[in-house]
Amino acid sequence: MRISPAEVISAVRDGYLALARGESRCPTKLMMPLPKTERDAVSYSMLGYDAGCEHVGFKTSYRQGTDNPEKYYTAISLYDDTTGLPFALMDCHRVGASRTPATTALIAQACAAPDARSALLIGTGAQAHNTLPYLLTVLPGLERLMLFGTHPVGIRNCRDTFREHFPDRELELVEDVPAAVADADVAVVASGRAAHPKVQLSWMKPGGLMISVSSKGVASSALREADYAIATSEGQLGVTGSRFAAEDGTARIDAEFPEVLIGRKPVRRSADDRVFVFSSGMVITDIPVAHALATKAIAAGRGQRVQLWS
């Protein structure tokens, strides 16, 4: 089913705003590393309620290794709180590949300097394919769009997706990560166990914005070095971003993103602040996107109706 960047971004924005207003519920996600370390496996689960569509969502995922997309599985089940009935059980891979760049776009729209003209994407995995077209959707004034990647298939997928949405715009491939970060007004780090130098916040120009999409490619000092630090969820920063903690185990942030989006917290203290944002997936953004996709699929006669119990 086709869903436009604008639809996804709108759904994700509404999810964050409902949470900021206290209408939705989003407990911190659970993460369970599995005991046989040689398998490099981890499992997550998230439970939440989105007030916009009045649905409860339960998302689970299992991943073995970080470099093999064929060993990553994720599903979401939706329950209609108005009827008390199950609504949909679906693969959540496309949902995540849509809501993650939508969150990145909303962060950039809210937190980038008003005169931002260049953006850099580091990483070409599934979560990154839509990032640059979503960014350009909310920041049409971006003039230079840069991409760094090491996987040919991922680079091709990112370029193809970008051309699909913006066939008349150029995407610049870069090789020197520190130099590209220094040139960027907005740097999005979406790499896993990165084949590039750990990205330092100090490489960015004054006023720059760095967004870590739960990336291991960002130096662990980034949060401490930021002039202003934001997380989509402070609780989830402690779960999936513990590497950013100081020696005493604390991880300081100045604001949670839903509070920034609704206008309750500032996006920065001064124009020269280097802003660091830790973006961790939240189920209150999965639910509205999954609901929109499921609704479109049902209307088109897709999917299969099943009776789960009698």
C-alpha positions in Angstrom: 0.0 0.0 0.0 1.3 3.5 -0.9 1.5 6.0 1.9 3.0 9.4 1.3 5.8 11.0 3.4 3.4 13.8 4.4 0.8 11.2 5.7 3.4 9.4 7.7 4.9 12.6 9.1 1.4 13.9 10.1 0.5 10.6 11.8 3.8 10.5 13.8 3.4 14.2 14.7 -0.1 13.5 16.0 1.2 10.6 18.0 3.8 12.7 19.8 1.4 15.5 20.4 -1.2 13.2 22.0 1.5 11.8 24.3 2.7 15.3 25.3 -0.9 16.2 26.1 -1.2 13.2 28.4 -3.8 11.5 26.3 -1.7 8.6 25.1 0.3 6.0 27.1 3.8 4.8 26.2 5.8 2.8 28.9 9.5 2.5 28.3 10.4 -0.4 26.0 11.8 -3.6 27.2 15.1 -4.9 25.9 16.4 -8.4 26.5 19.9 -9.4 25.3 20.0 -13.1 24.9 22.5 -15.2 26.9 24.6 -16.8 24.1 26.7 -13.8 23.2 28.2 -15.4 20.1 24.8 -15.2 18.4 24.6 -11.4 19.0 20.8 -11.6 19.5 18.5 -9.2 21.2 14.7 -8.9 21.6 12.5 -5.8 22.2 8.9 -5.3 23.2 6.8 -2.2 23.4 3.2 -1.6 24.6 1.3 1.7 24.2 -2.0 3.4 23.5 -2.5 6.1 20.8 -5.4 8.4 21.6 -5.7 9.6 18.0 -7.0 6.3 16.6 -7.9 4.9 20.0 -5.9 1.7 19.5 -3.6 -0.2 21.8 -0.5 -1.5 20.1 1.9 -4.3 21.1 5.1 -4.5 19.1 7.8 -7.2 19.4 11.0 -7.7 17.6 13.9 -10.1 17.5 17.3 -9.5 15.8 20.3 -11.8 15.5 23.4 -9.8 14.5 23.4 -6.2 13.1 24.5 -6.8 9.5 22.0 -9.4 8.3 18.5 -7.9 7.6 17.2 -11.5 7.0 17.6 -12.2 10.7 15.4 -9.3 11.9 11.8 -9.9 12.6 9.2 -7.5 14.0 5.4 -7.6 14.3 2.7 -5.4 15.7 -0.8 -6.2 16.9 -3.5 -3.5 17.2 -6.5 -3.6 19.5 -9.5 -1.3 19.0 -10.3 0.3 22.3 -13.7 1.5 21.0 -14.9 -2.0 20.3 -12.7 -4.0 22.6 -11.7 -6.2 19.6 -8.4 -7.1 17.9 -8.0 -5.0 14.8 -4.8 -6.2 13.0 -1.7 -8.3 13.3 0.9 -7.3 10.8 4.6 -7.2 9.8 6.1 -4.1 11.4 9.1 -3.8 9.2 7.6 -1.2 6.8 6.0 0.6 9.7 9.3 1.1 11.4 11.0 2.0 8.1 8.4 4.8 7.8 7.9 6.1 11.3 11.7 6.3 12.0 12.5 8.7 9.2 9.3 10.6 10.0 10.6 11.2 13.5 13.9 12.3 12.1 12.2 14.7 9.8 10.1 16.2 12.7 13.2 16.6 14.9 15.0 18.4 12.1 12.0 20.6 11.3 11.7 21.6 15.0 15.4 21.7 16.0 17.5 22.6 13.0 18.8 26.2 12.7 16.3 28.3 10.6 19.0 28.9 7.9 19.9 25.2 7.6 20.8 24.4 4.0 22.7 21.1 4.1 21.9 17.6 5.5 24.0 14.5 5.8 22.8 10.9 6.2 25.2 8.3 7.6 24.0 4.8 7.1 22.0 3.0 4.4 20.0 0.3 6.3 16.2 -0.2 6.1 15.6 2.6 8.7 17.6 5.0 6.5 16.0 4.6 3.0 13.3 7.2 3.5 15.3 9.6 5.6 16.4 12.1 3.0 13.1 12.4 1.1 11.3 12.8 4.4 13.8 15.5 5.5 13.3 17.3 2.2 9.5 17.1 2.6 9.6 19.2 5.8 12.7 21.3 5.0 12.3 22.2 1.3 15.0 24.8 1.7 17.8 22.2 2.0 20.1 22.8 -0.9 22.8 20.1 -0.3 21.9 16.5 0.5 24.8 14.1 1.3 24.9 10.4 1.9 27.6 8.2 3.3 27.4 4.4 3.2 29.5 1.3 2.7 27.0 -1.2 1.5 26.4 -1.0 -2.3 22.8 -2.4 -2.1 21.9 0.0 0.7 23.4 3.0 -1.2 21.4 2.0 -4.3 18.2 1.6 -2.3 18.6 5.1 -0.7 19.3 6.7 -4.0 16.3 4.9 -5.7 14.0 5.9 -2.9 15.2 9.5 -3.1 14.7 9.7 -6.8 11.2 8.3 -6.5 10.2 11.2 -4.4 12.5 14.0 -5.8 13.5 13.0 -9.3 14.9 16.5 -10.0 17.2 16.7 -7.0 20.8 15.6 -6.7 22.1 13.3 -3.9 25.8 13.7 -3.2 27.8 10.6 -2.1 30.6 11.5 0.3 33.6 9.5 1.6 35.2 11.7 4.3 32.8 11.5 7.3 34.5 14.1 9.5 34.6 16.6 6.6 30.9 15.9 5.7 29.8 16.3 9.3 31.6 19.6 9.5 29.8 20.8 6.3 26.4 19.7 7.4 23.8 21.8 9.2 21.9 18.6 10.0 23.7 15.3 10.5 21.6 12.1 10.8 23.6 9.1 12.1 21.7 5.9 11.3 24.5 3.4 11.0 24.8 0.3 13.1 28.2 -1.0 14.0 29.7 1.5 11.7 32.4 1.1 9.2 33.4 4.8 9.7 35.1 6.8 12.5 32.8 7.3 15.5 31.0 10.6 14.8 32.1 13.4 17.2 29.7 16.2 18.0 32.7 18.5 18.1 33.0 18.1 14.3 29.8 20.0 13.8 29.6 23.7 13.2 28.1 26.0 15.8 24.3 25.8 15.5 24.5 22.3 14.0 22.0 19.5 14.8 23.1 15.9 15.2 20.4 13.2 15.3 21.4 9.7 16.4 18.9 7.1 15.3 19.9 4.7 18.1 23.2 4.5 16.3 26.4 2.8 17.5 28.2 5.1 15.0 28.1 8.1 17.3 30.8 8.7 19.9 29.7 8.0 23.4 30.8 11.5 24.4 28.2 13.2 22.2 25.5 13.6 24.9 27.9 15.0 27.4 29.5 17.4 24.9 26.2 18.7 23.6 25.2 22.3 24.4 21.6 21.2 24.4 20.5 17.5 24.5 17.1 16.0 23.6 15.8 12.5 23.6 12.6 11.2 22.2 12.2 9.4 25.6 14.4 9.8 28.6 13.4 6.3 29.8 14.4 4.7 26.5 17.7 6.6 26.5 18.5 4.6 29.6 17.6 1.3 27.8 19.0 1.7 24.3 21.4 4.6 24.8 23.2 3.6 28.0 26.6 4.0 26.2 26.0 7.8 26.3 25.9 7.8 30.1 28.6 9.5 32.1 31.0 7.6 34.4 28.6 7.9 37.3 25.9 6.2 35.1 23.8 9.3 34.6 22.6 10.6 31.2 21.7 14.3 31.2 19.1 15.6 28.8 17.5 19.0 28.6 14.2 18.0 27.1 12.1 15.2 25.7 11.1 15.7 22.1 7.3 15.5 22.6 7.7 18.4 25.0 9.7 20.3 22.4 7.2 19.6 19.6 4.3 20.9 21.6 6.2 24.0 22.6 6.6 23.3 26.3 10.4 23.1 26.1 12.8 25.2 23.9 14.7 23.6 21.0 18.0 25.2 22.1 19.3 27.9 24.4 21.2 29.9 21.8 21.7 30.0 18.1 25.2 28.7 18.4 24.3 25.6 20.4 25.3 22.3 19.0 22.2 20.2 19.6 22.3 16.4 20.0 19.1 14.4 19.8 18.9 10.7 20.7 16.0 9.1 18.7 14.7 5.8 20.0 11.6 4.2 18.4 8.4 4.7 20.4 5.3 2.5 19.9 3.0 5.6 20.0 4.5 6.4 16.5 4.2 2.8 15.3 0.5 2.6 16.2 -0.9 5.4 14.0 1.3 4.4 11.0 0.3 0.8 11.4 -3.3 1.8 11.7 -3.2 3.9 8.6 -1.5 1.1 6.5 -3.9 -1.5 7.8 -6.9 0.7 7.1 -5.7 1.3 3.5 -5.1 -2.5 3.1 -8.5 -3.5 4.4 -10.2 -0.9 2.1 -8.3 -2.4 -0.9 -9.3 -5.9 0.0 -5.8 -6.9 1.1 -5.0 -9.1 4.1 -6.9 -12.1 5.5 -9.6 -12.1 8.2 -8.9 -14.7 10.8 -10.8 -15.9 13.9 -8.3 -16.0 16.7 -10.5 -17.6 19.3 -14.2 -18.6 19.7 
